[in-house]
């Protein structure tokens, strides 16, 4: 909680100071609108929150700034609650997870942290180095594998779909609990690469019907509305089942989750609040709003 608070301190200082001894008038709403937009909440979510807040203030006859702040807290928790959903393990043998994300979002590091997290829940894990475009990504994954005693399936000049296929078959043969398939980091505007992602997904289904069971997108919490654009593009291409929001540690504004909740409410399984393995935490709407509003 302390790390999350520190990570969102930029937004929380902007939001919480608004309510100190404030009068409930148009100026307060204007300042709140500015603070929400600056937090990356986006126009739609900001408008929705302001309209709902004004209604609540009127209906409940709120007169104190502290009451308005707690009304905003309730509305934010309500808005973000649909994103709070646990990742359920043990539904399939193996549970196949495909992981996507643009370069720089922290995808490979997140896979390593997720693998460690699964191991603490007594799950055996196999990693597939499907990011065949970047040798560095393969090497990075191999290092995570060695560090956590996890097998990594890789090919020198492999076709990502073939690597994924091999990994799923290998996991079935070895009775491994979870397969995580890394995919090449790309921008959603690179259409040929998005087509390749769809191919990886189709080939995984050939290796195991109904797989992949989870299609996760890793997004950088600092990229604001750009993150929302990524969510929409990857969801359109792959039907995402969950998100991991990284780098909520210092400069992040956090409001982008409100934007996602309004326009594409895909579960946020985990948030990353730092570099350490334990800094990957399950998303809690209550805790997030607590950190956001101070």
N, C-alpha and C positions, 0 to 999 in steps of 0.2 A: 504493500500500500504506500509506504514511504517513497519507494522508487517511482511508482506511478504518479504520485503527487508532484515529485520533483520534475518528472518528465512533462507534466502538463501545467507546470507553474506559470508559463507564459500566458496561457489562456485564462487560467484560474485567477491570476492577479488582475487581468483586464475585467473579468466578469464580477468577481466578488467586491471589488472597490466601488462598483456602480451603486451598490445597495447601501453603502455606509451613509447613514443619515439622509438618504435621498427622499425627495418628495415623489409621490406617484403621479407623474404628469407626462405630457408628450416628450419632454426632454429625456426623461428616463427611458422611455421606449425607443427613442432615437439612438441614444447611447448604447442601449442593449442590442439594437439592430446592428450597429457598427461593430460592436464586440463579437457578436455571433458570426457576422460575415468575415471578420478578421481571423476568426478561429477555424475558418474553412468549412463552416456548416453549409454554405451554398445558399442561393437565393430562395429556393423552394422550401427547404427545411426551416430557414430563418423566418420566412413569412408565416409558415404554418405554426411555428412556436409562438410568434408574437400575437397572432390572431387568437390562438388558444389561451394565451396568458391574459390577454385583455378580457376575454369572455369570463375566465375564471375569477379575475379581480372584480369584475362587475357582479357576477352571480353570487360570489361568496362575500361581497362587500369588504374586500381587504383594504386596509388603510395604512398599514405599516410596511416599510420597505422590506423588513425581515420576512413578513408574510408573503410578499411578492417573490422574494428569493426562494422561499420554500415551495411556492406554487410552481415556479420555474423548474425546481429540482424534480418535483413529481412528474411534470410534463416530459422532462428529458428522460427520466427513468422509464416512463411509459413508452416513449418513442424508441428507446434503445433496447427494451426488453426482448422484442422479437429476434434480435441478433444474438441473444444469450442462449446457446444451445450446446450441450456437451458433445464431444466426439465419442461415439459409442464404439467400444472395442469388442472383439470376439463374435461379431455377427457372421463372419465368413472365415473360411480357412483356405488360403490366406485372405486377409483384408487388403485389398489393393488400392493404394492411394497414388494419384497422379498429381504432381506438384508443378505449378506454372508460375511465371512472374517475369517482369522485365529485369534486365541486368542492373545490378546495384540495389535491388530491393532487399537483398539479404536472404535470397532463396536457399542457396547451398548451406549457409550457416544455420538457417531455420530448420532444414532437413536434419542436420546433425543434432540440433537441440531436441527436435521432435522424436528422433530415434532414441535419444537418451531418456526422454520423458516416457516413451513406450516401454523401455526396458525397466524403468522403475515400477511399471505396472505389470511386470513379469511377462512381457510379450517379447518373443524372438522377432528380430527385424532383419530384412534383407534390403539393401539399397541397389537401385539400378541407375548407373551413370548415363542417363539419356541425353545429357547436354554434350553432344558429341562435337559441337562447334568450338567449344573452348577447352583446350587441353587443361587449362588451369582449373576448370570446374571439375573435371575428372579427378585431377590430383587432390583438389580440396576435399572431395567426397571420399577419396581413398584414405586421406589422413583421418577424417572423422570415423571412417570404418575401423581403422587400426586402433584409434584411441578408445573406441567403445566396443571393440571386439565384435564387429559386425561385418558380414561378408558383403563385398561390393561387386556387382556384376558390371563389367565394362568391356568395351571393344576398342581397339586402337582407332580404326577408321569406321566405326560401326554406324549402321543406320539406326537412329534412335528407336524406331518401332521394333527393330529386331532385338535390340538390347532389352526393351520392355518385355517382349514376348519371352525371351530366354529367362528373364528374372522371374516372371510369373510361373513358368513351368518348373523352374528350379525350386521355387518356394513350395509349390505343390508337392514335388517329389520329396523335399526335406521336411515337410510338415511345419513350415515356418508360419508364424502368426500374421506378420505384416510385411507387405512389400511397398516401398516408397520409390516411385519412379521420378527422378529429376528430369526436367525437360529444358531445352535451350532457352535462355533468357532472350526475350524478344519484345519489340514494341508491337502493340496490336495493329499498327499501320502496315507492318510487314506481312502482307497478305499471304505470300507463299509460305511463310513460316507458320502462320496461323493454320493454313491447310495441312502442314506437316503435323501440327499438334493434333488436329482432328484425326489424322491417319494413325498416330500413336494410340489415340483413344480407341479407334476401331480395332487395331491389332491386339490391344490388351483384351478386348472383348472376345477375340478369336481364341486367345489362350485360355480364357476363363469367362464363360457367359456371365452376364450381369456386372462384370468388372469393367472399368474401375469403380469401386464402391464409393470412393471419395475423390472429388476433383477440387483441389485447393489452389487458391491464388494467394501468393505472398505479395503484399503491397507495403510500400514505405509510407509510414504515417506522416512524413514531412511533405509529401508531394501534393497535398491538398486536393483540389478539384481534378487534377491529373489522375489521382488514384481512382476517383469515381469513374473517369473515362475508361481506365483500364478494366475496372470491375465490369462495366457494361460490355466492353468489347470481348473480353474473355468469357463472360457468361453467355453472350450470344453465340460464340463459337463452340463452347464446351459444356454448357449447363453446369456451372459451378455449384458445388455442394457446401463449400465453406471458404472462409478467408482467414489469413493470419496477417495481422497488422504489426509491422516491425518498427523499430526506431522511435518509439514513444518515449524518448529519453533526452529531454533537454530543449530541443528547438521545436518539437512537435506541437501542433495546435489542437489536435484531437477532435475538432468539430466535424471533420470529414466523416466520422461515424454517423453523425446525425444526417448528413447528406445521403449516405449509403442506406440508412434505415428508411428514408423517405422514398428513394427512387429505386433501389435494388436491395431489398432486405434479405441479404444472404447471411447465414450465421457466421459470426466471428468466433472461431473456435479458440484462438489464442491471440494474445497481444505480447509483443516483445518490448520490455522496458529497460533493456541494457544488454551488455555483451555476454554476461555469464549464462551458463546453461539454465540455472534456476530463474533467470529473468524472463523466461517464456511462461506466461501465466494464462490460465483459462480466463476468458472474458466474463466479467460480471458487470451488468448494467449499473447496479447500485454503487459499486466501488468506483467505477469509471466516472459517474456523475459526481460522486463525493470528491474525487480528485479534481474534477473539472471546475466545480463551483467553490471549492475551498471550504 
